[in-house]
């Protein structure tokens, strides 16, 4: 049948091209997030912003991301993954360019909200699309490699900040951030719609056309399609349209609770730490250019973290890799907050980046696998959206803590505690999903 032929496709140019196209979207997303982090210390000085105001610039984007993740995830299960991916990429790239024209603190907050909305919508939809095309035995690796583009985006942001902001001002960072608008045309040409989505909507002919095209590109001899299709391939059209409440019915409630808490913890720690990282390092007495150098080096550690996670997810599994990386990220966060010199700051910061971003790669692999096709984007979007609440709270809370003269040790002890608690939740409530087709996982959910 159609899904069997999809699973039997050899890994080839199509899969790597899809990885590249979706990965570039993540790279641009990351670049934008990184740029605002590097711009904040410069902007705070130029506009005489308080720590609380700086925290709001970080948090407002996360508010947009929460809404974007929820709405885009819901919409992707209705109109398709490809359309929503295209719309969200266009929205965040154009809004980033508008940030360069911000004339006041309030106008910048508005544009950052729109940027966040686009970012939040694109990420879970891209992960869903990739998971629905990646072959079963390499699905975990493909999704973690997709997430590794985030690390590359941070490196690009750090290079822009290090090389261009001191010479041309903070506006140049946002002007460069408009480039993804051109990327939309690449998406339209090279990204197919999800076959599993098409089948769930009974668009059988469209799904067959894509399969035949892929078989031709990958050198597979195409066979005639059987007249009959399974209920799964026909989309189980007898089932009611999915709703938010479906996520909390008996088959899903435990994994939904686990995913929401895991997403909350990882987003809370990531944005609380990395949105403030250049400013915190600057507060230790380094000049702003030196700060960019230090953060650039710590960011480089993200890439081997992704690749280590990409290997482990298919060896020890998603659940154990995620829990392990969260735990070690928490431990490293504690020692980073108590670093007494530049060498210790750099070493523990690099280790913290290694494990924290590796965990991000795993959670984007793990989340879509916990839901059937009909609610996969919905479930992934709501999990990511709830997680963004943590991202809203953390930058503001760090700003308040700094304003009340609370030092690095207190701030990072808080982050270490959150990460360790979430690690325990994943190991206690998580269900393993490695080396199973998405249809096998759906069967397990229904049983």
KEGURO-536090 format. One line per field, with one value per residue (C-alpha): residue in one letter; z negated, x negated, y. Coordinates in steps of 0.5 Angstrom, whole numbers, m for minus. Each point is the difference from the previous one (the first is absolute). Example, Ala and Ser with C-alpha at 12.3 -4.5 7.8 and 13.67 -1.06 7.14 Angstrom:
BEGIN
resn <- (A,S)
z <- (m16,2)
x <- (m25,m2)
y <- (m9,7)
***
This chain:
BEGIN
resn <- (X,X,X,X,X,X,X,X,X,X,X,X,X,X,X,X,X,X,X,X,X,X,X,X,X,X,X,X,X,X,X,X,X,X,X,X,X,X,X,X,X,X,X,X,X,X,X,X,X,X,X,X,X,X,X,X,X,X,X,X,X,X,X,X,X,X,X,X,X,X,X,X,X,X,X,X,X,X,X,X,X,X,X,X,X,X,X,X,X,X,X,X,X,X,X,X,X,X,X,X,X,X,X,X,X,X,X,X,X,X,X,X,X,X,X,X,X,X,X,X,X,X,X,X,X,X,X,X,X,X,X,X,X,X,X,X,X,X,X,X,X,X,X,X,X,X,X,X,X,X,X,X,X,X,X,X,X,X,X,X,X,X,X,X,X,X,X,X,X,X,X,X,X,X,X,X,X,X,X,X,X,X,X,X,X,X,X,X,X,X,X,X,X,X,X,X,X,X,X,X,X,X,X,X,X,X,X,X,X,X,X,X,X,X,X,X,X,X,X,X,X,X,X,X,X,X,X,X,X,X,X,X,X,X,X,X,X,X,X,X,X,X,X,X,X,X,X,X,X,X,X,X,X,X,X,X,X,X,X,X,X,X,X,X,X,X,X,X,X,X,X,X,X,X,X,X,X,X,X,X,X,X,X,X,X,X,X,X,X,X,X,X,X,X,X,X,X,X,X,X,X,X,X,X,X,X,X,X,X,X,X,X,X,X,X,X,X,X,X,X,X,X,X,X,X,X,X,X,X,X,X,X,X,X,X,X,X,X,X,X,X,X,X,X,X,X,X,X,X,X,X,X,X,X,X,X,X,X,X,X,X,X,X,X,X,X,X,X,X,X,X,X,X,X,X,X,X,X,X,X,X,X,X,X,X,X,X,X,X,X,X,X,X,X,X,X,X,X,X,X,X,X,X,X,X,X,X,X,X,X,X,X,X,X,X,X,X,X,X,X,X,X,X,X,X,X,X,X,X,X,X,X,X,X,X,X,X,X,X,X,X,X,X,X,X,X,X)
z <- (0,0,m7,1,6,m3,m6,5,4,0,m4,6,2,m1,m8,0,4,m4,m6,3,2,m7,m4,4,m4,m6,1,2,m7,m4,3,m1,m8,0,3,m5,m6,3,1,m7,m4,6,0,m7,m1,6,m2,m7,m2,m7,m1,0,7,3,m3,3,7,m1,m3,5,6,m4,m1,8,0,m5,4,7,m2,m2,6,5,m3,0,7,3,m1,4,6,0,m3,6,1,m8,1,5,m3,m6,3,4,m6,m5,5,2,m7,m2,6,m4,m6,3,1,m7,m2,m8,m5,1,8,m1,m5,5,6,m5,m1,7,1,m6,3,7,m4,m4,5,5,m5,m2,7,3,m5,2,7,0,m5,5,5,m3,0,m6,m2,1,m2,m7,3,6,m5,m5,7,1,m6,0,5,m6,m2,7,m1,m6,3,5,m5,m4,6,3,m7,m1,7,2,m6,m3,7,2,m6,m2,6,5,m4,1,7,2,m4,6,5,m2,4,6,m3,1,8,m2,m4,5,5,m4,m6,2,m5,m5,3,m7,0,7,m2,m6,4,6,5,2,8,m3,m5,6,5,m6,m1,8,0,m6,3,7,m4,m4,5,m2,5,m1,m1,2,m6,m3,0,m7,m6,m7,m5,m2,7,1,m6,m5,3,m4,m6,m3,1,m5,m5,m6,m5,4,m3,m7,2,m3,5,0,m7,m3,6,1,m7,0,7,m3,m6,4,5,m6,m3,6,3,m7,m1,7,1,m7,1,7,1,m6,1,4,m5,m6,3,1,m7,m2,2,7,6,5,5,m4,m2,7,0,m6,2,7,m3,m5,6,4,m6,3,6,m3,m5,6,3,m6,m2,8,m1,m7,1,5,m5,m7,2,0,m7,m3,4,m2,m7,0,4,m5,m6,2,3,m7,m3,4,m1,m7,1,5,m5,m5,5,m3,6,7,2,m5,3,7,m1,m4,5,6,m4,m2,8,2,m5,1,7,1,m4,4,6,m4,m2,7,2,m5,0,7,m2,m6,5,6,6,m1,m6,1,2,m5,m6,2,1,m7,m4,3,m1,m7,m1,3,m7,m3,5,m1,m8,0,3,m4,m6,1,1,m6,m4,3,m2,m7,0,0,3,5,m5,m2,7,2,m6,2,7,m2,m5,6,5,m5,m2,7,1,m5,3,7,m3,m4,4,7,5,5,7,4,6,1,6,m1,1,m5,m5,2,m1,m7,m2,2,m4)
x <- (0,m2,m3,m4,m3,m2,m3,m4,m3,m7,m4,m2,0,7,m1,m6,3,6,m5,m3,6,3,m6,m1,6,m3,m6,3,5,m6,m4,6,0,m8,0,5,m4,m6,3,3,m6,m1,7,0,m5,2,7,m1,4,1,m1,7,1,m5,3,7,m4,m2,7,5,m3,1,8,0,m3,5,6,m4,m1,7,3,m5,0,8,0,m5,5,5,m3,m7,m7,m3,5,m1,m8,0,5,m4,m7,2,4,m6,m6,4,2,m8,m1,5,m4,m5,5,2,1,1,0,7,0,m6,4,6,m5,m3,7,1,m7,2,6,m3,m6,5,4,m5,m4,5,3,m7,m2,7,m1,m7,2,5,m5,m6,m1,2,m7,m3,6,m3,m7,3,4,m6,m4,6,m1,m7,1,2,m7,m3,5,m2,m7,2,3,m6,m4,4,0,m8,m1,5,4,m6,m1,7,4,6,4,m4,1,8,m1,m4,6,4,m3,4,6,m4,0,7,m1,m4,5,5,m4,m3,4,6,6,0,3,2,4,3,2,4,4,1,m4,m2,m2,m5,m3,m1,m3,m5,m2,m1,m4,m4,m1,m3,m5,m2,m1,5,4,8,5,8,4,5,7,1,m3,0,4,m6,m2,7,m1,5,5,6,m4,2,m4,m6,1,m4,4,m3,m7,3,4,m2,m5,m4,1,m7,m4,3,m1,m7,m2,3,m4,m6,1,1,m6,m5,3,0,m8,m2,3,m1,m7,m2,4,m4,m7,m3,2,m2,m6,m1,2,m6,m5,m1,1,5,m4,m3,6,2,m6,1,7,m2,m5,6,5,m5,1,7,m2,m3,6,5,m5,m1,8,1,m4,3,8,m1,m4,2,7,3,3,m7,m4,5,m1,m7,m2,5,m3,m7,2,3,m7,m4,5,m2,m7,0,4,m6,m5,m6,m4,0,m2,5,5,m2,0,6,4,m2,2,7,1,m2,5,5,1,m1,6,4,m2,3,6,2,m1,4,6,3,m1,5,6,4,0,7,m3,m7,m1,5,m3,m7,2,4,m6,m5,5,1,m8,0,3,m6,m4,4,m1,m7,m3,4,m1,m8,1,4,m6,m5,3,1,m8,1,m7,m1,0,7,2,m3,2,7,m1,m4,6,5,m4,m1,7,2,m5,3,7,m2,m3,6,6,m4,2,m6,2,m7,0,8,3,5,6,m3,0,7,3,m4,4,7,m2)
y <- (0,7,1,m7,3,6,m4,m4,6,0,6,4,7,2,m1,4,5,1,0,6,3,0,0,7,2,m1,3,6,0,m1,5,5,m2,0,7,3,m3,3,7,0,3,5,2,1,5,4,0,0,m6,m3,m7,m1,3,m4,m6,2,0,m7,m2,3,m4,m6,2,0,m6,m4,3,m2,m7,m1,3,m2,m8,0,3,m4,m6,3,4,m4,0,4,5,2,m1,5,5,0,1,6,3,0,2,6,2,0,5,4,0,4,6,0,7,m2,m5,m1,m1,m5,m4,m1,m2,m5,m3,m1,m3,m5,m2,m2,m3,m4,m3,m2,m4,m6,0,m1,m6,m3,0,m3,m5,m2,m1,m3,m7,m4,m3,7,5,2,1,5,4,1,2,5,3,1,5,4,0,2,6,2,0,5,4,1,1,6,3,m1,3,4,3,4,3,1,0,m4,1,m4,m6,1,2,m7,m3,1,m5,m6,4,m2,m7,m1,m1,m6,m3,0,m3,m6,m2,m5,0,m6,m6,m2,6,m1,m6,2,5,m6,4,m7,2,6,m5,m5,5,2,m7,m2,7,m2,m7,2,5,m5,m5,m5,m4,3,m6,1,2,m5,2,0,4,m2,4,4,2,2,5,m4,5,m2,3,7,6,0,5,3,m4,m6,1,m2,m6,m7,m2,7,3,m2,1,7,2,m3,4,6,0,m2,6,5,m2,0,6,4,m2,1,7,2,m2,2,6,3,m3,6,5,m5,m1,7,2,m5,6,m2,5,m1,m2,m5,m2,m2,m4,m4,m2,m2,m5,m2,m1,m4,m6,0,m4,m6,0,m1,m5,m4,0,m2,m6,m2,1,m6,m4,1,3,7,m1,m1,4,6,m1,m1,7,4,m3,2,6,2,m2,4,6,0,0,5,5,m1,1,4,1,1,m7,m3,4,m2,m7,m1,4,m4,m6,3,1,m7,m3,5,1,m8,m1,5,m4,m6,3,2,m7,m3,4,m1,m8,1,1,m3,4,3,4,0,7,2,m4,3,7,0,m3,5,6,m2,m1,8,2,m2,4,6,m1,m1,6,5,m4,1,7,1,m4,4,6,m2,m2,m7,m3,m5,m6,1,1,m7,m4,2,m3,m6,m2,1,m4,m6,0,m1,m5,m4,1,m3,m6,m1,1,0,m6,m3,1,m2,m4,0,2,6,m5,m5,5,2,m7,0,7,m3,m7)
***
